[in-house]
Amino acid sequence: MFKDKSILVIGGTGTIGKSLVKTLLKYEPKVIRVLSIDEYEQFKAMNELGHHKNLRFLYGDVREYERMVRAMEGINIVFHAAALKHVHLCEYNPFEAVKTNVMGTQNVIEAAINCKVEKVIFTSTDKTISPTNTYGATKLLAERLISSADYSKGAHNTVFAAVRFGNVMGSRGSVIPLFKKQILENRTITLTDSKMTRFMMTLSEATNLTIEACKRAQGGEIFVLKMPVIRVSDLAEVVIEETAKLYDISKNEISIKEIGLRLGEKMYEELMTYEESKQAVEFENMFAVPPLFTEKRYSYGEGNATLQKTYSSNDEEPISKEDVRQLIVKEGLI
């Protein structure tokens, strides 16, 4: 579905956005426009992605509707991955998070409708479920805007859908690069709570499942990607062991300091509410949650009855420490 298509990746120099660009290039699209507000990351991405005649880099902000319209002219498919994501920055600058994550998403929706875009896929987060922080609350609102756009678009044919996943291992600002940095600089890593659990997946898994969701989307759904659950303590121990081995450091030199939950953090995360699970369709790698306020019938040609329970990292069995190690080594994250 991507061959000879014109694609826009908003937030295309972030971890997910850049990985999407790399993968989409293999499908031989007509053009991929990479839009972001980070000039330095654009410069890095230009060098990293190499010279492709069908690749364009655009500077712009989702907060500006006119810029979104210009960026979407002639575009068939939009991946919207731009957001203010840092929990603590959003907590201390809440309206800035609203302007980017909520108002920015509405700008994307309106521009897509007016430019007759075929499909818009929004990347979301497990922090939208029972949000305890500004980041999760703004992404929840953005999800609802995407879902509601399917019926508020009127006679227009644009398909809107969201993809919801948890932590992507090794992504910019994530915990693995932080742990490694702390080990090399201080020989001490800070751990929020050893009992904390998180949904985590590799970057390649997140990218491929986002593209799969784009292919399945019929309008208004939230695709919930299935993800392994990891104990944060297991992750910390593996990072310590692998970093020590790589840099010839004694494990005994490295300590773990528990600092407790920070503002807006939870002990566990949820990917799907019980109410959503009652009507979700289950596939091998994901669930499709139709919007709660539609009578539209969805036909995917496959899928089973769903689990009918809250999909929580507190209720799922965490993968073993050795499985965590295999994921980290396979992805080259140390």
RATA-V623452 format. One record per backbone hydrogen bond with DSSP energy under -1.0 kcal/mol. CO is the residue of the C=O (numbers start at 0). NH is the residue of the N-H. E is the energy in kcal/mol with one decimal. If there is no record, write none. Layout:
[[CO;NH;E] [CO;NH;E]]
This chain:
[[1;4;-2.1] [4;29;-1.6] [4;30;-1.5] [5;75;-2.9] [5;76;-1.9] [6;32;-3.1] [7;78;-2.7] [8;34;-2.3] [9;80;-2.7] [10;13;-1.5] [13;17;-2.8] [14;18;-1.7] [15;19;-2.4] [16;20;-2.2] [17;21;-2.4] [18;22;-2.1] [19;23;-3.1] [20;24;-1.9] [22;25;-1.2] [23;26;-1.5] [24;27;-1.4] [27;3;-2.4] [30;6;-2.9] [31;55;-2.7] [32;8;-3.0] [33;57;-3.0] [34;10;-2.9] [34;11;-1.8] [35;59;-1.9] [37;41;-1.9] [38;42;-2.1] [39;43;-2.3] [40;44;-2.6] [41;45;-2.4] [42;46;-1.5] [43;47;-2.5] [44;48;-3.1] [51;54;-1.7] [53;31;-3.0] [55;33;-3.4] [57;35;-1.8] [60;63;-1.9] [63;67;-1.6] [64;68;-2.1] [65;69;-2.1] [66;70;-2.2] [67;71;-1.6] [71;74;-2.3] [75;117;-1.5] [75;118;-1.8] [76;7;-2.5] [77;120;-3.0] [78;9;-2.8] [79;122;-2.2] [85;89;-2.6] [86;90;-1.8] [87;91;-1.8] [88;92;-1.3] [92;96;-1.6] [93;97;-2.0] [94;98;-2.5] [95;99;-1.8] [96;100;-2.8] [97;101;-1.7] [97;102;-2.4] [101;105;-2.0] [102;106;-2.0] [103;107;-1.9] [104;108;-2.3] [105;109;-2.6] [106;110;-2.5] [107;111;-2.4] [108;112;-2.2] [109;113;-2.3] [110;114;-1.9] [111;116;-2.6] [112;115;-1.1] [117;158;-2.5] [118;77;-2.7] [119;160;-2.1] [120;79;-3.2] [121;162;-3.0] [123;164;-1.1] [124;127;-1.5] [125;128;-1.5] [132;136;-2.1] [133;137;-2.7] [134;138;-2.2] [135;139;-2.0] [136;140;-2.1] [137;141;-2.1] [138;142;-2.4] [139;143;-2.3] [140;144;-2.2] [141;145;-2.2] [142;146;-2.7] [143;147;-2.7] [144;148;-1.6] [146;149;-1.1] [147;150;-1.2] [147;151;-2.2] [148;152;-1.1] [152;155;-1.4] [158;119;-3.1] [159;219;-4.5] [160;121;-2.5] [161;222;-3.5] [162;123;-4.1] [163;224;-2.0] [164;125;-1.2] [166;200;-2.0] [167;170;-1.9] [170;173;-2.5] [173;177;-1.1] [174;178;-3.1] [175;179;-2.4] [176;180;-2.2] [177;181;-2.6] [178;182;-2.4] [179;183;-2.3] [180;184;-2.1] [181;185;-2.8] [181;186;-1.0] [186;254;-2.1] [188;256;-3.0] [190;258;-2.1] [191;259;-1.8] [192;195;-1.7] [195;231;-2.4] [197;229;-2.8] [198;166;-2.3] [200;168;-2.9] [201;205;-2.3] [202;206;-2.4] [203;207;-2.5] [204;208;-2.3] [205;209;-1.7] [206;210;-2.0] [207;211;-2.1] [208;212;-2.3] [209;213;-1.8] [210;214;-1.7] [211;215;-1.8] [212;216;-2.1] [220;161;-2.4] [221;288;-2.7] [222;163;-3.5] [223;286;-2.4] [227;199;-2.6] [228;318;-2.7] [229;197;-2.0] [230;234;-2.1] [231;235;-2.4] [232;236;-2.2] [233;237;-2.4] [234;238;-2.4] [235;239;-2.3] [236;240;-2.5] [237;241;-2.9] [238;242;-2.4] [239;243;-2.5] [240;244;-1.9] [241;245;-2.2] [242;246;-2.5] [243;248;-2.6] [249;252;-1.7] [250;253;-1.5] [254;188;-2.4] [256;190;-2.7] [261;264;-2.3] [266;196;-2.1] [268;312;-3.2] [271;310;-2.4] [272;276;-2.2] [273;277;-1.4] [275;278;-1.2] [280;287;-2.7] [281;303;-2.3] [284;225;-2.3] [285;282;-3.4] [286;223;-2.6] [287;280;-2.4] [288;221;-2.0] [303;281;-2.3] [309;311;-1.2] [310;270;-3.4] [310;271;-1.0] [311;314;-1.0] [311;315;-1.2] [319;323;-2.0] [320;324;-2.1] [321;325;-2.2] [322;326;-2.1] [323;327;-2.2] [324;328;-2.9] [325;329;-2.8] [326;330;-1.9] [327;332;-2.2]]
